[in-house]
Amino acid sequence: MYSYALLETGCYYLVQEKEDSGITLIKINFDSDHCVFVSIFNETEEQFWRKKNDPIHDIVELLSDDKVKEWEAIFNNNQDAYYEEDEE
């Protein structure tokens, strides 16, 4: 079992928070003495505070800068498509 304390600020990770949950992409935006401010990417970006000692079932992967750029291109295209549909 891992915790948020192991994750570095500014990095993107694929994690499985609970044993029976899916894999989620997160980014650690900021850390304080006891907490981290996390972006969680599903269909949209959501931001939450997590305690550093909150458990993470598995840290699947730390994404490289190249992989983050590839993902951002896909995510941003999907966001544009989502907003264009709302305008109709």
Protein Blocks (a to p, Z undefined) as FASTA:
>chain_A
ZZfklpcghiacdddfbfkbccdddddfbdcfkbccdddddfbccdddddfklccfbafb
acdfklmmmmmmmmmmmmmmmmmmmmZZ
